[in-house]
């Protein structure tokens, strides 16, 4: 995997709603942004990023950090210098690594500041059994 190292440098979390306040249908937007790409040592690139989870008007979580990329650095640097974009395959790898590192951290932070987790929780439906069904478990996880 071309992502060698990932570190978190800043965590900022805010809840502006009052504790115990009933909140209906909260929209949570997750976003990862590459803010800077610079050449690193021995054919690597240093990439700075920002992850945000926005909870509409009730709160937000922001995580900033850096990672080291060691894949096709020449192509990455050339495209970044000309367009401030990354090749799609490299961008996919980098954003996946950012989300993989930041979303679990954001889940823990959201619990600490009493916001819903920034991922959808699985819904569990328990169906009543019919006489015709076998006596196996009827629990369904969607």
Buried (B, 14 or more C-beta within 10 A) or exposed (E): EBBEEBEBEEBEBEBEBEEEEEEEEEEBEBEBEBEEBEEBEEEBBBBBBBBBBBBEEBBBBBBBBBBBBBBBBEEBBEBBEEEEEBBEEBBEBBBEBBBEBBBEBBBEBBEEEEBBBBBEEEEEEEEEEEEEEEEEEEEEEE
